[in-house]
Amino acid sequence: DRGRLPGAVVPAAAPEAARPGPLDLVRAAFGELLGSVPPADGDFFALGGHSLVAVQLAERLRTRVGVPLTGLDILEHRTPRALATLLASREEERRAALTHTGAPLSGEPRTGTVLLTGATGGVGAAVLQELMAQGRPVRVLVRPESAHLPALHGAEIAEGDLADLDSLQRAVKGVDAVIHAACTFTEHETDVAAMRALLDGWSGGPFVFVSSIDAYGRPPGTEVTEGGPSGAPVSAYGQAKLDCERMLFETAAATGHGPATVVRAPIVWGPHHRLRDQLRWGSTGDLYQAALAGRPIVLPAGGEGEWNGAAWVHSAALARALAVCALPDGPAAGRIVNAITGHVSWAEFGTELIRLLGSAGTVELSPDADPELRRPWHYRAETLAAALRPEPGEDWRSVLAAMVG
């Protein structure tokens, strides 16, 4: 081996192919969905992106990188450089938090175990906190890349996904109650198939489905009773909720399992980062972005006494209500009920946004406003009124300030 002789020149080994960094991965994924690889500071919207592409991009990157990511994250971090930085920070958080994971799924669950889906979302996180504060054993269905999150500490971990029907069957096996709060929001066939899988594995005990007031569509009149008729048109999202509700009640009637409860919720407000993102980019996103940019917030001009606005619920109040419904003798067993903290007019909402953001924007009334803002409905919520009663700091101005801040 002449290379071992003194003074010999040893040829350098051929370098291994460099593993793409986060920025390269993000730029490549942008290019796959938007048609061309953008510069590091190319803006998602300027490149032709929109909300559906944001969901697709998040799913692609989540799978490749193995850290939590949502479409709303894409909308908040719109350039490849900003998104790569976010992915790197979440990978670091994941490594640092691995010692805080819950117990993996193993054998039979403890007596009284509640299966909770969607535990890392804004609603599910509040429900998990409420159940664990009550000392109830919880099994959470979470994607593998989210199973490390410290918020899950103390829960039993069932790794899975709404699109993985086998994982749903494993997760629901042997539990004594189910709170199904997970939803794709955009892949309605997946949501319906996931409900079918959970019901096929449901062996009894309370099953609580977190539905939406979108299931009411555009109901007649302005006072909406709990479980009242739906009015046309009903959105695809609302129809998927109706389909899941029907499947739940049909299964409960056919098998004798139960009780089954449907809780229809409106906009959910709370301090969780997912709920903050919904405020900025969800159903109230256009109003928020207008206030942030100092543009006029244009609202529908109504007749005298006409009200347009939104029903809302605080995430902590919704969690209390869902926990009560997951008891064998819950007050809403076998029924469709609403979970409403209150109602706020768009004019009040817009004015408060402008104040909180220090915006130069104004609230203007116009017949040309987005017709979707014509929402005159007040939703009744008597059944769960006790659990939904606001606690200190749960008024709409306080929670909105926390979300904006």
N, C-alpha and C positions, 0 to 999 in steps of 0.2 A: 504494500500500500504506500506508493510514493507520496501520497498526501500527508503521511505522518512524519516524513523526514523534516529535520530542522530547516526552517526558511521556506518550506514548500508553500506554494500559492494554491489554496483550496477554492475551487469554483463555488460561487454562491448558489445555494439551492434555489430552484425556481420558486418564486413567490406563489402562495396559494391565491386562488381567486378571492379578491376582497369581497366580504359580505356587504351587501348594500346597507347603507345607513338609513335611519328613519326618513331623512329628506328624500333620498333616492326612491324609497318605497312609496312615499306619498306622491311624488311627482309621477311615478309610473302608474299608480292607480288613477290619478287625475287623468292622465293621458288615455287610459283604457276606456274611461267612461265619457270623456269630453272630446276625444278625437285627436288631441295633440298634447305632447308633454309640455307643461307650462314652466315658466321661470319660477324660481324659488318664491318670489313675491307676487306671483300672479293671483288675482282675486277670483274666487270661486264663481261669483255671480257674473263678473265681467267675461269669464271664460264660457258662459252659457249654462252654468249650474242652476239648479232649482231644488225644491225641497225633496222631490222623489229621488233625484240623483244623489242628494246628500245622504239619504238613507242607504242607498246602494253602495256609495263610497264608504260609509261608516262600516257597513257589514263586511265589505271586502277587506278593509284595513284591520278590523277587529279580528277576523279569521287569520290573517297573515301574521299579525304582530302579537296577538294573544293578550291584549289588554282591553278593558272596557272602553267602548266608543259608541256614540249615538249620532244620528243625523243632526241633532241640535248642536252637538259639539262641532260639526263641520260648519254650521251656520255661524257659530260664535268665533271660530278660528279659520278664517276663510282662505288663507294662503298656505301653500305647501310648507313654508318655513314655520309659520305659527302652529300648524297642525303637527309637524314633526316634533316641535318643542313640547307640545302637549303629550304626544305619545311617549317621548323620552321621560317626561316627568312621571307619567303613570306607570311606566315600567319600573322606575326607581321606587315609587310608592309600593308597587307590588312586591319587589324584592325585600323592602324594609318591613312589610307587613305580614310576611309569610308565617311568622310565629304566632299570629293572632287569629288564625283560621279556626272555624268551628270544628266540631267532631264530624268525621266523614260518615256517610250512611253505612250502617252496619247492623244486620240482624233486625229484630223487632223493635219498633219505637216504644218509648216509654208510654205508660198509660196517660191518656189525655192529650197526646201529641196533636198539634195543629199543623197541617201542611199549609205553608204560605208561598204562593207564587208571586213573582215580581218584587222580592224583598229588597232589591237594590234600587228600585225606582222611588219616586217621591212619595207615592201612597204607601207602597210596601214597606219602606223604611220606617215610616211612622207606625204602621201596624205592628211590625216586628218589635219596635221599642215598647209599644203598649202591652203586647202579649207577654214580653219578658219581664216588664215591670210588675205584671200580675202573677208572675211565677209559673206561667203556663209553658210546658215544653213545646218547642217549635222545631219543625223541619222546614228548611227553605230550599226551594228549587232555584238554583243559580247557574249561570254559565260558568264553565271551568275557569275562564280568565277573571271572573269576579269573585271566586270562592275565597280569596284571600282577604277580602275587605274586613277591616276591624269591626265594622258595624254588625257583622255576622257572628261575632265572638259569643259563644255560648249556645248557638243554635246547631242543630244537626244539619249537615250539608248534604243535599242531594243534587249532584251535578247534572245539569240537563238544560233543555231549551224547548220552547214551544213548538219548534219544528221537528224535534226529536221525540216522536210519539212513544218509543220504548222507554225513554227517560221519564216521561210523565207517568207511565204505568208503574215504574219502580218507585217513583217518589210518593205516589198516593197509596201504595200498598201498606195496609195495617194501621193507618192513622185514624184518629177518632173524630177529626173535623177538618174541613178544607176552607180556606179563604183564597179564592182565585182572583188575584188582583193584576196578574200579568196580562199584557196586551201588546201586539205589534203596532197597533194604530193604523197601519197601512196595508198589511198583508191579511186581508179579511178571511181568506180561505184557510190560512194557517191558524188564525184564532179559533175558527169554528172546528177545525180538525183537532186542535188541542183540547177544546172542551169535550169533544167526543171521547178522546183518549182518557181524560180524567174521569169522566162518567163511567166508562167501561171498567175502570179499576176501582171505582168508589164502592166501598163495602158497607157504608152506613155512617151515621153521625151527621151533624150539621154540615151542610155545603152552602157556603156564602159566595155568591158571584157578584163581583164589582162591575156593574153595568154603567150606563151613562144616560143622562137626560136626552141625549141625541136620539134615543130609542123612541121618544115621543114625537120626533119629527117636528112639524109645525102644527101643533094641536089647535083645535078650534077654541075660541074664547081666550081669556087671559089668565084664568085661574086653573092650574093643572093639578088635579087630584092624584094621589098616589096610585100608580097602576092604571091610570085612565087611558083612553084610546089614543092611538098614534094618529097624527095628521100628516097627509102628504104635502110635500115630498119628504121621504126619510132618506138620509144620506147612506152611502154604502157602509160607512162605519156604524151608523145607527142600526142598519138592517142586520149587520153581523151580530150586534148585541142582542137584537130581538131573536135571532136564530138560536143563539146560545141560551138565552132565557127559556125559550120553548123546549129545547133539548133537556135542560135541567129539570123542569117541572114534569115533562113526560117520563123521564127516567125515574124520578122520585115516585111518581104515581104507579109506574109499572113494577118497580122493585120493592116498594115499601121502605126504601132508604130515606133518610131525612133526619131532621127537617131541611127543606131547601128554601133559601132566601135569596132574593135579588135586591140589591141596593143600587139604585140609580143615582149617580153623583154628577154634579156640574163641574165647572172649572175648579180645580183644586189649588189652593194657595198655601204656601208654607215656605220655610227657610231652606228646604233641600235644594241642592244645585240643579236638579232636573226640573223642579218646579219654577225656579228662576228662569231657566232656559225656555220653558213653555210660555212664561209671561212675555219674553222678548220675541219669540218666534212662533208661538202657537196661535190660538184663536184670537188672542189680543195683540199679536205681534205687530200688525200694521199700525195700531194706535200707539204702541210703545215706540216703534221706530220713528214715527212722525214726531212724537214729543222729543225724542232724543236728538233728532236733526233740527228741531226748532221749526218744523213745518206745521201748518194748521192741522188740527185733528178734526176731520170732517165727519159729522154725525147726521143721521136722518132728521129732517124737520117734520115733527109730528103735529097733529092737531091739539087743541086745548085739552089738557089732562092726559094726553097720550104719554106712555112711559116706554122707554127702550133701554135695555141694559142687560146685565148678566146675573144669573144665580151663581153663588160660589159657596165653597165649603173649606174650612181650615183643615189641613191634613191631620192635625192632632184630633180634632173633633170627629172626622171621618174614621180615624183609627179606633176611637172609643166606641163608635157605633158598630163597626164591623166586629170588634171583639165581643160585644154584647150579643150580636146576631149569631156568633159562633158557639154560643152556649146551647145545650140541649133544649132549654126552655126559653130561648130567645124571643123577644117581643114581636118579631116580624116573621116567624116561622110560616112557611108556605105562601108567602106574599111577595109582591113587588112594592118596595117602599123607596122613598126619596131621602137623600142625605144632604140637607141644605142648611148652611149657617146663616145665609142672608142673601139679599139682592142689592145690587148697586147700579145706579143709572150710568150710562156711558158718559154723560156730561160730568157727573161727579168723579168718575174714574179718570177721565181725561184731564180734568182740572187738577186732580191730586197728582197725577203723573207729571204734569208740567211743573208743579211746585217741587216735587221730590227731585226731579232732574235739573232744576234750575233752568228750565227751558224758556226760550223766547217764543215758543209756539202758542197758539190760541185754539180755543174750541169754537168751531163754526158749524152752523146748521145749514143743510143744503138738501134739496130734493134729489141731488145727484150722488148722495152718499151711498156707500156699499149697501145694497139691499139686505145682505146677511146681518147687518146691524139692527135691522127691524126685528127686535125680539121683545115683545110686550108681555112675556109670560112671567107669572109668579108661581113657583112650585111649592105645593103644600108638603109638609114633612112632620106630621103629628106623631107618627108611630115611634120614631127615634128621637123625639124632642129632648128627652132627658139627657141622653148621651151626647147630643149635639149642642147642648147649651154652652155658649162660649165661656171659656175661662179667661182670667185676666191676660191681656195681650193678644187675644184672638179676635179682636175687632178688625174690620177690613183695612182701616187706615194703618194700624200697627203692622199687620202682616205684609201689606203692600210696601211699606217703608223698609221692612226687613228684606224683602225680595229685591227691591231696587238698590238698596244700600250694599 
